[in-house]
Amino acid sequence: MRKKNKKTIAIKGITYILLILLTLFIIIPLVWMMISGFKSNGDLFTNSFGLPKEWLFSNYILAWKVGIGRYLLNSVFVTFVSVALTVIISALAAFALTNNRLYFKGRNAVFIFILAGLMLAPQVSVVPLYKMLNRMHLYNTYWAMILPYTAFRIAFTVMLMRAYFLGLPASLDEAAYIDGCTSFGVFSKIIMPLCKPILASSALMSAMYCWNEFMMAMIFTSNDKIRTIPTGLMNLTGTLRTEWGTLIAGLAISALPIIIVFIIFQKQFVRGIAAGSVKG
């Protein structure tokens, strides 16, 4: 018994040490970026890892004025609409694929067809998407980013939600139907309130994808007024030239919203992923 206890303690100790190291690898670059945004060029090169000799709040103000503010608002809008569409469509699809009252022949085949979307790399579809968006007169609009982002996230989100829905008690649905509730009523009044963790997880993972996506945002847009954070930061490197402190401040501003969202919803994110990955 003592040997087993010692082994268990040793394994836990090693696990905690690895997790602490992983946390430091993630946090230290973020902290460095936030602090370096307050430095001048000279201070950044001569005192790279120390605190600023003079805290230049003007770097953040200048980064906002030269375009980060506009790019940030564009990213917020594109990400919000894309995530909302992804979560709503995926939740409806997952409900139809799991609810017994909505059973139809070939339901598993439909699910496999949806999962096949995970094998399609976005890079492969750039050319046909470009032609399609041009014909639909959506090129160089917000929808040129929103529609592809939504389409490429649905497969993964449906997979997560379906696994979570399968773990819900079927008696809840049956009781609601007996009381005269419609299928949409069961979905909106029973299923959705019970699925907040997986909804939060799906929304957060989709938001991270949309927020950081670069390739399609660069190819499907050319108007600087609708560019998002990733493509906007690329333009700032030419605008700011050697103003590295201001450029790093822009990077810090762009990373801050998604970090705040993750901190707020981290509990729901962990619960949803843990439940959705082991059920079904």
N, C-alpha and C positions, 0 to 999 in steps of 0.2 A: 504493500500500500504506500509506504514511504517513497519507494522508487518511482511509482506512478505519479505521486504528488510532485516529486522533484522534476520529473519529465514534463508534467503539465505546467508547472511554474516556469520552467526553462523555455518551453514553447511560447507561453504567453509573453514572457520577457522579450524574446527575440521578435515576436510579432509587434509588440509595442514599440520597440526600437526602430524596426523597419517603417512602421507607420509614422513615427516622429520624424525620421529622416525624409520620408516622402513629403510630409507636410512642410518641412523646411525648404525642400527643393522647390516647392510651389510658392510659398509665401515670400521667401527672400527676394526672388526677382521682381515680384509685385511691389514690395516695399522699396526696393532700390529704384524702380521706375517712378514711383510716386515722389520720392525724395529728390531724385535727379531732375525732375521737372522744375524744381525751384532753383537750379544752379545756372550760373553763367557758363559760357563756353570754356573759359579758362579754368574755372573751378571744376568743371566736369572732367577735364583731362588731367589736371594735377591732383585732384582729390576725389577720385572716382567713387570710392566706397565710404567716404566719410560724410558727415553732415555739411550742408552748405555753409560757407562763410557768411554769405548774405542770402536771405530767403527772398527770392525774386518771384513774388506772386504775379508780377506782370507777365511772366511766361505763360501762365494759364489763361490770363485775360487775352493776351495776343493770340494764342492758339484758338481760342473761342471766336475771336473777331475775324481771323483770316479764313474761317470756313468750318471749323470743327462743330460749331453750334448748328449750322445748317445740315451738315452730314449726320450729326447725331439725331436731329429731329427726323430726317429721312429714314434713318435706320430704325428708329422707334416706330414710325408709321408702318414701314414695310414688314418689320418683325411682328408687330401686333396683329396686323391683318392676316399675315401668313400663318401665324400660330393659331389664331382664332379659327380660320378655315380648316386647318389641319386637324385640330382637336374635334371640331364639330363633325366633319365628314368621317373621321376615323371612329368616333364614338358611335355614330349611326350605323356604320358598316359593321363594327364589332358587335353591336346589339343585334343586328339582323343575322349575324353568323352564329350567335349563341342562344337566342331566345327560342324556346320550343314551339311557341305559337306561330312563329314566323319561319318554321322549317320548310325547306324546299329541296327537291332533288338536285344533287350536284353542289350542295353548299360547301363541302370540303374542297371540291375542285375550284370553286370561286376563291376560297381562301388561299389555296396553293397558287392560283393565278396572281392574287394580290402580292403574295410573298415573293413571286418571281421578280417583282419590281426592285427587290433588294439587290438582285444580280446586275441590274442595269446601272452602269457608271454614268454620272452626269456628263463626263467628258465625251462619251460616245454619242450623246444625243444633242450636242451643241449645234451642229450644222442643221439638222432638221428642225430643231426648235427655233433657230434664227430665222429660217425660211417661213415657218409657221407664224411666228410673231409678226414678221413683216407683212404677210398676207392678211393677217387679222388687224393690221394697223395698231399693234400694241408695242412695237419696238420703240424704245426710248420713252417708256412710260413706267409708272410704278408697277403696273400689272405684268410687265415683262420680267420682273423679279418675283412678284408675289405668286403667280401661277406655277412657275417651275419649282419654287421652294416648296409650295404646298404639295405638288405632285410627287416630288422625290422624298417627302417625309411620311406620306400616308402609309406606305407598306410597313415600315418599322413601327409606326404608332398603332396601326391596326393589330399587329402581332402582340404588342404589349397589352393593349386594352382587351383583346379577346381572351388572353390568358387570365387576366384579372376578372373579367366577367364570368368566366367558367367557374371561378371559385365562389361566386355568390350563391346563397341558398335559392334553389328553384321554387321553394315554397312561398317566397315573397312575391314572385311574379304571379303564381297561381292564386294566391289570396287576393291580390289586386284585381285580377281578371274576374274572380268570383264576385267582387264588390262592384263590378261594372266599369272598371277602368279600361281605357283603350290602350293599345300598344304604345302610342306616343305618350300617354299619361304615365304608363309604367316606366318608360324610358326617362322622362323628364322629372317625375316626382319621386321615384324610388331608386332607379339605377344611378342616376347622376349624383344625388346626394351621398350615396354610399361609395362612390368612386372618386372622391376628391384626391386621394393620394396618387392614383395612377394618372388622373387628369393633370395634376401638378407636375408629375414626372415627365409626362409626354410634352406638356407645354414648355417646360424648362429645356428639355433636350432639343426640341424644335427651335426654340428661341436662340440657343447657342449656335445651332447650325446656320440659321438665317442671319444672325448678327455678324458672324465671321466669314460668311460666304464671299468669295472674291471673284472667281472665274466668270460666272454668269452675270454678276453685277457689272463687270468690266465689259463683257462682250455685248450684252443686250441694252446697254445705256451709253450714251455719249454726251448727254446734257449734264453739265456740272451741277445744275440746280436740283437734280433728283438723285445724285450719287449718294451712296451710303458710306459708312465709316471706312471699310477696307479700301475701296477705290479712292475715296476722298483723301485718305492718308497718303496714298501714293502720289497724288497731285501736290500735297503739301510739301513733299520733299523737294520739289522744284521751286515752290513759292518761298519757303523758308531758307533754302540753300544751306548755309552753315550754322543756322540757329538751332543747334542740337538740343539745347535746353527746352526751347519752345516746342520742338518736334516731339520730344519725350513727354512733355506736358500734354500734348495732343493725344499721344498713345495712352497716357494714364486716364484722360477723360473718356476715351473710347472704351476702355476696359471697365470703368467704374460701374455703369448701369447693370451689366450682366452679373458682376460680382455681388452687387446689392440684392438683385433678384434671387440669386442662388442662396445667399445667406438667409433671406426671409423665408424661402420655401424649401430649405434643405431637409427638414424633417419629413415633409410630404414626399419629397423626391426620393429619399432613402426608403421610406415605407412602400411607395408605389413600385419602385424597381425591385425590391425584395419580394413583394407579393406577386407582381406580374411576371417575374422570371422563373418561378417555381410551380405555378399552377397551369393546368391545361396541358 
